[in-house]
Amino acid sequence: MTKKQILKVIVSVLIAALTALAASLGLSSCNVTRSITTRSEAWQKGDTSVVIQTKTVETYDASKKL
């Protein structure tokens, strides 16, 4: 390889790395999911029991605005 070819390869690699870095910073986003479960048990007479369970799922999607 000549010096000119080696220089072209190095420049190409640097451009690819900078492009990947710019894309990762420019396209950053955030996804958060939170799950909350509440359980309540109340025993009644005999073998009968009552279970009340509620579940709340919250989802938040954020993206960088320009």
Beta strands, then each sheet from edge to edge (+ up, - down):
strand 1: 29-43
strand 2: 49-63
sheet 1: 1+ 2-
end
